[in-house]
Amino acid sequence: MYKKQNSFYTDFFVSGHDFDKSEVLLKFQYQVLNTVLVVMAVFTFIFAFLSSLGLNPLGEIQTVVNYLLVVSAIVLIIRLRGPKTRYLQTAYFMYGAAFVDFLSALMFVPHDEFRMIWFYLLVFAAYITGGVRAGNIITVVSIITILATNLFYELNLSQTAVVSSILGLIITGLFIRAYTKKIVDFEKEITEHESLMIAQSRFAAMGEMMSMIAHQWRQPLSTTTLMITETRIKFMLAGKEPNEYDKTLDNISDTMMYLSETIDDFQSYFKPQKTSQSIFIGEILERVKNLIETRLSLAKVKLHIKQCENEPIEIYVNELVQVLINILNNAIDILEERNVTKRHIWINVSCDENNVYVTVEDNAGGIETEIMDKVFEPYFSHKSKNGTGLGLYMAKMIIEKHMNGNVGVGNTTKGALFSIVLPKKTVNTPPL
């Protein structure tokens, strides 16, 4: 997949990760958390080092705790370079390490009259990097800790200072909570907008789907009419009793069954799906083939399917069908647009213990290099007409955001190759 080139500075503060348009908040949180950890490591080391030299004595206990905090910050910076799933856990580790250091300062550095201000910074960092829940927890824990420490330990602080600090924490927490909640609500609005775009994309394809249904109905109905007419003529010419109607009715029944199954496939495609379901990968491919068979025939495209051993996968079936149809429709469009004489599309499926790998390749010549990095962007379309620019964007969002998979695109010697990696068991990623 295309990866934007970042400077070392930018790349460092996002831990070397790439982020989708739907991960703007997560990218910002990575930047903040990395910044907090760097500042924590640098300034805590300075404080500890000056204390070791006797220039700013913090006491033996606090000096050791500061050095430990420096080591913890460095370890967490390294840990953030791992998978994105580590982010929230790393943030909580940071809260814990910082909290221990600030508690130590509260208890063992009595000459610092402003030492409770560090809890304010911790609360702010928790809300920004961990969300409302993390901020609420750190705020409550900080207040309880200050009250309990003041009751059972001599802090050398006036009651006025303690009460003012607690009130300040409450007020600060409420303000930052309101700000963070607004950000989260905005992210929910974006998610709802994305869901609406999925629905719009699906309904935009409905007109084309309806034409497919009409075409699929036309030939079987014509066949049925001809069968009935032919049988009647035979009976009339031969003077036979109508005892062969049973065979004709069987043929009619088979034909109508085909129509019924076709309509069921289309109805299933348009039916919203809220939960994942276990299904054999072969059934998904068969459903896709049935839905797009008419268009393949009209466009004179030959579809080749090669799959691994037919085994179940837990997936959002309708959404995966939508993704594959979007990719196949794009391949058919480009084959027609470029007037390719012998038109082919290959679907290859392979499996391992944990994942299913699906590739869709055509022989249309490939995607231009200058637009390769734009194919998954919303409202970008390479089609000369009737292109909404939403199909591949929806495909990427469905696979990566709703199925925890990956989707990419590249060129081969034949044409474009879309690759999809799906876990055999769908696991929803909890929100931050």
C-alpha positions in Angstrom: 0.0 0.0 0.0 1.0 3.6 -0.6 2.7 5.2 2.3 3.2 8.9 2.6 6.8 10.1 3.2 7.1 11.8 6.6 10.0 13.7 8.0 11.9 12.0 10.9 10.3 14.5 13.3 6.7 13.8 12.1 7.3 10.0 11.8 8.7 9.9 15.4 5.7 11.4 17.1 3.2 9.2 15.3 5.4 6.1 16.2 6.0 5.4 12.5 2.4 4.5 11.8 0.2 5.4 8.9 -3.3 6.6 9.7 -6.6 6.5 7.7 -8.8 9.5 7.4 -11.0 7.9 10.1 -8.1 7.8 12.5 -7.4 11.6 12.8 -8.1 11.5 16.6 -5.9 8.5 17.1 -3.0 10.1 15.2 -3.4 13.3 17.4 -3.3 11.1 20.5 -0.2 9.4 19.4 1.5 12.7 18.9 0.4 14.0 22.3 1.4 10.8 24.1 4.8 10.6 22.4 5.4 14.3 23.3 4.4 13.7 26.9 6.8 10.8 27.2 9.7 12.7 25.6 9.1 15.7 27.9 8.8 13.3 30.9 12.0 11.5 30.1 14.1 14.7 29.4 12.9 16.9 32.3 12.7 14.2 34.9 16.2 13.2 34.1 17.4 16.8 34.5 15.7 17.0 37.9 17.1 13.7 39.0 20.6 14.6 37.7 20.6 18.0 39.4 19.5 16.4 42.6 22.3 13.9 42.4 24.8 16.8 42.1 23.2 18.5 45.1 22.1 21.5 43.0 18.4 20.9 43.5 18.1 18.3 46.2 14.9 16.3 46.0 15.9 13.6 48.5 17.2 10.1 47.9 13.8 8.5 47.4 12.5 11.0 44.9 15.7 11.0 43.0 15.6 7.2 42.5 11.9 7.4 41.6 12.7 10.1 39.0 15.4 7.9 37.4 12.9 5.0 37.3 10.4 7.2 35.6 12.9 8.2 33.0 13.5 4.5 32.2 9.8 3.8 32.1 9.2 6.7 29.7 11.9 5.4 27.3 10.5 1.8 27.4 7.0 3.2 26.7 8.3 5.2 23.8 9.8 2.1 22.3 6.6 0.1 23.0 4.5 2.6 21.1 6.4 1.6 18.0 4.6 -1.8 18.1 1.1 -2.5 16.8 -1.6 0.1 17.3 -3.5 -2.2 19.6 -0.8 -1.4 22.2 -1.7 2.3 22.3 -4.3 2.4 25.1 -2.4 0.0 27.3 0.7 2.0 26.9 -1.2 5.2 27.9 -2.4 3.5 31.1 1.2 2.4 31.9 2.3 6.0 31.5 -0.5 7.2 33.9 0.6 4.6 36.5 4.3 5.5 36.3 3.7 9.3 36.4 1.2 8.8 39.3 3.8 7.0 41.4 6.3 9.7 40.7 3.9 12.5 41.6 2.8 10.7 44.8 6.4 10.3 45.8 7.0 14.0 45.3 3.9 14.8 47.3 5.1 12.8 50.2 8.9 13.1 50.1 9.6 16.7 48.8 8.0 18.9 51.5 9.9 22.0 50.5 8.1 22.1 47.1 4.9 24.0 47.9 3.5 23.6 44.3 4.1 19.9 44.0 0.3 19.1 43.6 0.3 20.9 40.3 1.7 17.8 38.7 -1.6 16.0 39.2 -3.2 18.7 37.1 -0.9 17.8 34.2 -1.6 14.1 34.7 -5.4 14.7 34.5 -5.0 16.8 31.4 -2.8 14.1 29.7 -5.3 11.4 30.7 -8.3 13.1 29.1 -6.4 13.9 25.9 -4.6 10.6 25.3 -7.1 8.2 26.8 -10.5 9.8 26.5 -13.3 10.6 28.9 -13.1 7.3 30.8 -9.3 7.5 31.5 -9.6 11.2 32.5 -12.5 10.5 34.9 -10.5 7.6 36.6 -7.3 9.6 37.0 -9.2 12.7 38.3 -11.0 10.6 41.0 -7.9 8.6 41.9 -5.9 11.9 42.2 -8.4 13.5 44.5 -8.8 10.5 46.7 -5.0 10.1 47.0 -4.5 13.7 48.0 -7.2 13.5 50.6 -6.0 10.2 52.0 -2.4 11.3 52.0 -3.3 14.5 53.8 -5.2 12.6 56.5 -2.5 10.0 57.3 0.7 11.7 56.3 2.2 15.1 57.2 2.5 17.0 53.9 3.6 20.3 55.4 0.8 22.1 53.5 -2.0 24.2 54.9 -5.6 23.0 54.8 -6.4 25.9 52.5 -3.7 24.8 50.0 -5.1 21.2 50.0 -8.7 22.3 49.6 -7.8 24.7 46.9 -5.8 22.1 45.0 -8.7 19.6 45.2 -11.3 22.2 44.0 -8.9 23.1 41.2 -8.6 19.5 40.2 -12.4 19.2 40.1 -12.9 22.3 38.0 -10.0 21.5 35.7 -11.3 18.0 35.2 -14.8 19.2 34.4 -13.5 21.7 31.8 -11.2 19.2 30.1 -13.9 16.5 30.2 -16.3 18.8 28.4 -13.7 19.5 25.7 -12.8 15.8 25.3 -16.4 14.7 25.1 -17.0 17.2 22.3 -14.1 15.6 20.4 -15.5 12.1 21.0 -19.0 13.3 19.9 -17.5 14.7 16.8 -15.8 11.4 16.0 -19.2 9.6 16.5 -20.7 12.0 14.0 -18.0 11.1 11.5 -18.7 7.4 12.1 -22.4 8.0 11.5 -21.6 9.9 8.3 -19.5 6.9 7.2 -22.4 4.6 7.8 -24.6 6.8 5.8 -22.1 6.8 3.0 -22.1 3.0 3.0 -25.9 3.1 2.6 -25.7 5.7 -0.1 -23.1 3.7 -1.9 -25.2 0.6 -1.7 -28.3 2.3 -3.0 -26.3 4.0 -5.8 -25.6 0.5 -7.0 -29.2 -0.5 -6.7 -30.2 0.7 -10.2 -27.5 -1.4 -11.8 -28.5 -4.4 -9.6 -32.2 -4.0 -10.6 -31.2 -4.2 -14.3 -29.3 -7.3 -13.5 -32.4 -8.9 -11.9 -34.5 -7.9 -14.9 -32.0 -9.5 -17.3 -31.8 -12.7 -15.2 -35.5 -13.0 -15.1 -36.0 -12.4 -18.8 -34.3 -15.5 -20.2 -35.7 -18.1 -17.7 -39.2 -16.7 -18.2 -38.8 -16.9 -22.0 -37.5 -20.5 -21.6 -40.6 -21.3 -19.5 -43.0 -19.9 -22.1 -41.3 -21.8 -24.9 -41.4 -25.1 -23.0 -45.1 -24.7 -22.4 -45.8 -23.7 -26.0 -43.7 -26.6 -27.4 -45.4 -29.1 -25.2 -48.9 -28.0 -26.2 -48.0 -28.1 -29.9 -46.6 -31.7 -29.5 -49.8 -32.7 -27.8 -52.0 -31.2 -30.5 -50.0 -32.8 -33.4 -49.7 -36.2 -31.8 -53.2 -36.3 -30.3 -51.8 -37.5 -27.0 -53.4 -37.1 -23.7 -51.8 -34.5 -21.5 -49.9 -37.1 -19.5 -46.5 -35.5 -20.1 -47.4 -32.3 -18.2 -45.6 -33.6 -15.1 -42.2 -33.5 -16.8 -42.9 -30.0 -18.1 -44.1 -28.8 -14.7 -40.8 -30.2 -13.2 -38.8 -28.2 -15.6 -40.9 -25.1 -14.8 -40.4 -25.7 -11.1 -36.6 -25.9 -11.6 -36.6 -22.7 -13.5 -38.7 -20.9 -11.0 -36.5 -22.2 -8.2 -33.5 -20.6 -10.0 -35.4 -17.3 -10.1 -36.3 -17.5 -6.4 -32.7 -18.2 -5.4 -31.5 -15.2 -7.5 -34.0 -12.9 -5.8 -33.0 -14.2 -2.4 -29.4 -13.4 -3.2 -30.3 -9.8 -4.1 -32.5 -9.4 -1.0 -29.7 -10.7 1.2 -27.3 -8.2 -0.4 -29.5 -5.2 0.5 -30.4 -6.5 4.0 -28.6 -4.7 6.8 -26.3 -6.9 8.9 -25.4 -6.1 12.5 -23.6 -9.2 13.6 -21.0 -11.4 12.0 -21.8 -15.0 10.9 -19.8 -18.1 10.3 -19.9 -19.1 6.6 -17.8 -21.1 4.2 -15.7 -18.9 1.9 -17.0 -20.9 -1.1 -20.5 -19.8 -0.3 -19.5 -16.2 -0.3 -17.8 -16.5 -3.7 -20.8 -18.4 -5.1 -23.1 -15.6 -3.9 -20.8 -13.0 -5.5 -20.7 -14.9 -8.7 -24.5 -15.2 -8.9 -25.0 -11.5 -8.3 -22.5 -10.4 -10.9 -22.9 -13.2 -13.4 -25.2 -11.3 -15.7 -22.8 -8.3 -16.0 -19.9 -10.6 -16.6 -21.8 -12.2 -19.5 -22.9 -8.9 -21.0 -19.3 -7.5 -20.8 -17.9 -10.8 -22.1 -15.6 -11.2 -19.1 -14.5 -14.6 -18.0 -14.2 -15.1 -14.2 -11.7 -17.6 -12.8 -12.0 -18.6 -9.2 -9.4 -20.6 -7.3 -9.8 -21.2 -3.6 -8.3 -23.0 -0.7 -9.9 -25.8 1.2 -13.5 -24.7 1.8 -13.5 -23.8 5.5 -15.6 -21.4 7.6 -14.8 -17.8 8.3 -16.6 -15.5 10.8 -17.4 -12.4 8.9 -20.0 -9.7 8.0 -21.2 -11.6 4.9 -23.2 -8.9 3.2 -20.4 -6.3 3.7 -17.8 -8.7 2.2 -20.0 -9.4 -0.7 -20.4 -5.6 -1.2 -16.6 -5.2 -1.2 -16.0 -7.9 -3.7 -18.7 -6.7 -6.0 -17.3 -3.2 -5.9 -13.8 -4.4 -6.8 -15.2 -6.7 -9.6 -17.4 -3.9 -11.0 -14.4 -1.6 -11.2 -12.4 -4.3 -13.0 -15.2 -4.8 -15.5 -15.5 -1.1 -16.1 -11.8 -0.7 -16.9 -11.8 -3.8 -19.1 -14.7 -2.3 -21.1 -13.3 1.2 -21.1 -9.9 0.1 -22.5 -11.6 -2.2 -25.1 -9.6 -5.3 -24.0 -10.2 -8.1 -26.5 -9.9 -11.1 -24.2 -11.2 -10.1 -20.8 -10.4 -12.1 -17.7 -10.7 -11.6 -13.9 -9.0 -14.0 -11.5 -10.1 -14.5 -7.9 -7.6 -16.4 -5.8 -8.2 -17.4 -2.2 -5.6 -18.9 0.1 -5.7 -19.6 3.8 -3.5 -20.2 6.8 -4.3 -21.0 10.4 -5.5 -17.5 11.3 -6.3 -15.6 8.0 -7.9 -15.8 4.6 -6.2 -14.1 1.7 -8.2 -12.9 -1.3 -6.8 -11.4 -4.4 -8.7 -10.0 -7.4 -6.7 -9.5 -10.6 -7.7 -8.4 -14.1 -5.9 -8.1 -17.4 -6.7 -4.5 -18.1 -3.1 -3.2 -18.0 -3.0 -1.9 -14.4 -3.5 1.4 -12.6 -1.5 4.5 -13.6 1.3 5.2 -11.1 0.2 8.8 -10.5 -3.2 7.8 -9.2 -2.2 4.6 -7.4 -2.2 6.3 -4.0 -5.6 7.9 -4.6 -7.7 4.9 -5.5 -9.0 4.4 -1.9 -9.8 8.1 -1.4 -13.4 9.2 -1.1 -15.0 10.8 -4.2 -11.9 10.0 -6.4 -12.9 8.1 -9.6 -10.9 7.1 -12.6 -14.1 6.3 -14.6 -15.0 8.5 -17.5 -18.6 8.6 -16.5 -21.0 7.3 -13.8 -18.2 7.2 -11.2 -19.2 8.2 -7.6 -15.7 7.7 -6.2 -17.1 5.9 -3.1 -16.9 2.2 -4.0 -13.2 1.5 -3.2 -13.3 3.9 -0.3 -16.2 2.0 1.2 -14.3 -1.3 0.5 -11.3 -0.1 2.4 -13.3 1.2 5.3 -15.4 -2.0 5.6 -12.4 -4.3 5.5 -10.1 -2.3 7.8 -12.4 -0.7 10.2 -15.3 -3.2 10.5 -13.5 -6.5 9.9 -10.0 -5.7 11.2 -8.5 -6.8 7.9 -6.2 -5.1 5.4 -6.8 -4.2 1.8 -4.2 -3.0 -0.7 -3.7 -2.5 -4.5 -0.8 -2.9 -6.9 0.0 -3.8 -10.5 1.1 -7.1 -12.0 2.3 -7.9 -15.5 -1.4 -8.4 -16.4 -3.2 -5.6 -14.7 -4.4 -4.4 -11.3 -4.3 -6.7 -8.3 -6.4 -6.0 -5.2 -5.4 -8.0 -2.1 -7.5 -8.5 1.0 -6.4 -10.1 4.3 -9.2 -11.1 6.7 -8.9 -12.8 10.1 -10.9 -16.0 10.2 -12.7 -14.7 13.3 -13.8 -11.1 13.3 -12.9 -9.2 16.5 -14.4 -5.7 16.9 -11.8 -3.1 18.0 -13.0 -1.3 21.2 -13.1 2.5 20.8 -10.6 4.6 22.7 
